[in-house]
Amino acid sequence: MYGMNVHQAVIDAKEKESGITIHFVNEEYDKGSVIFQASCPVDAKDTPESLAAKIHELEYKHFPVVMEKLILNKNV
């Protein structure tokens, strides 16, 4: 599952949180070791588009920092 389908599934399941996982890539899809996770609340009024915007904010905030730490060999 990918794209707006994921966000719609989260809303349909009435989840209270959604988020991002940054992980290493291996031979299996989404099965690499987790490097970092962050979450955000899912509000009753969220749409797939508004939830996607929240997720993108998490990505913009955390991805560069996590990648820099990995490149510089610092603890994440």
C-alpha positions as CSV (number, residue, x, y, z in Angstrom):
1,M,0.0,0.0,0.0
2,Y,1.3,3.5,-0.8
3,G,0.3,7.1,-1.4
4,M,-3.1,8.4,-0.4
5,N,-4.3,4.8,0.1
6,V,-2.1,4.6,3.3
7,H,-3.6,7.8,4.7
8,Q,-7.1,6.8,3.9
9,A,-6.6,3.4,5.6
10,V,-5.2,5.1,8.7
11,I,-8.3,7.4,8.8
12,D,-10.7,4.5,8.1
13,A,-9.1,2.5,11.0
14,K,-9.7,5.5,13.3
15,E,-6.0,5.5,14.3
16,K,-5.0,8.2,16.7
17,E,-1.5,8.6,15.3
18,S,0.3,8.2,12.1
19,G,3.9,8.9,11.2
20,I,7.2,8.1,9.5
21,T,9.8,5.4,9.7
22,I,13.2,5.9,8.3
23,H,14.9,2.6,7.8
24,F,17.8,0.9,6.1
25,V,16.9,-0.8,2.7
26,N,17.3,-4.5,2.3
27,E,16.0,-7.2,0.0
28,E,12.5,-7.1,1.4
29,Y,10.1,-4.1,1.0
30,D,10.0,-2.0,4.2
31,K,11.8,-4.7,6.2
32,G,15.1,-2.9,6.8
33,S,16.3,-2.0,10.3
34,V,14.6,1.0,11.8
35,I,16.8,4.1,12.1
36,F,14.2,6.6,13.3
37,Q,10.5,7.1,13.9
38,A,8.3,10.1,14.5
39,S,4.5,10.5,14.8
40,C,1.7,13.0,14.6
41,P,-1.9,13.0,15.7
42,V,-4.7,12.0,13.4
43,D,-7.6,14.3,14.0
44,A,-11.3,13.5,13.4
45,K,-11.4,16.1,10.6
46,D,-8.3,14.9,8.8
47,T,-8.6,13.9,5.1
48,P,-6.0,11.9,3.3
49,E,-4.7,15.1,1.9
50,S,-4.4,16.9,5.3
51,L,-2.8,13.8,6.9
52,A,-0.4,13.6,4.0
53,A,0.6,17.2,4.7
54,K,1.3,16.3,8.3
55,I,3.4,13.4,7.2
56,H,5.4,15.5,4.8
57,E,6.1,18.0,7.5
58,L,7.6,15.1,9.6
59,E,9.7,14.0,6.6
60,Y,10.9,17.6,5.9
61,K,11.8,18.1,9.6
62,H,13.5,14.8,10.4
63,F,14.9,13.2,7.2
64,P,17.8,15.7,6.6
65,V,18.8,15.6,10.3
66,V,18.8,11.8,10.4
67,M,20.7,11.5,7.1
68,E,23.3,14.1,8.3
69,K,23.8,12.1,11.5
70,L,24.3,8.9,9.6
71,I,26.7,10.5,7.2
72,L,28.7,11.9,10.0
73,N,28.5,8.6,11.9
74,K,26.8,10.1,14.9
75,N,24.1,8.5,17.0
76,V,20.6,9.0,15.6
